[in-house]
Amino acid sequence: MDWFSSNPHLVFYILLITALLLTRIPVLGKYFRSVNTLVHEAGHAFSTLLLSGEVIAVNLFADTSGTTVTKAKGKVPQALIALAGYPVSALTGWLCLFLLNKGYHLYILFILTSIALIIMILSLRNAYGLFWAGTFVVLNLLLIYFNNRTLIYAFAAFYSVIIFTDAIISSFVLLVLSIRQPRKAGDATNLQKITKLPAAVWALLLLVFTLFISWLSVMHYFPPIKTLI
């Protein structure tokens, strides 16, 4: 951990760039980007439970997409459930960077592993989703068990920046989809059906919220660039 400890700011930016590049690799990249998909779908599932609804099924797919099928009475709960995914991803990215900044690297692994386990037990239904969540849990449990501080920091930071960057990218993708194909814009389409407001309006609101939380994350938890010089 000596080099990591003596160059924490440089290591953070190396991991940030690595995450941006690695997550664009066809197979391996999609595997790790599914961390953000897990958080996104967990947002829908947990908000459903908080609003006394029923989670029927959660699915995670190899292309990094996901679905959460729920039941809830009333338009307000339905709208809040449909709204939850992108804000929860953005806020989770903020939380992970906060914990990383405070040195609570192990907490990040515990939180993400707990989310994966709860979703697996609660409602994960498709084969790829079960495979992904199972291997993700095993990987993190091995990291926790062997307690190698260098690897724990590396993976905690890696997961954090993946959630942070993918929350922003997926919000931009949603806005583009809501303009070009408003009937296939996922959460924005669902919100349009519930509220009658155009999907593009919802996508823009979600993007603005994500960018605001991301800006707070950068301002408070990204190491100053001048410390690298």
Beta strands, then each sheet from edge to edge (+ up, - down):
strand 1: 54-60
strand 2: 66-71
sheet 1: 1+ 2-
end
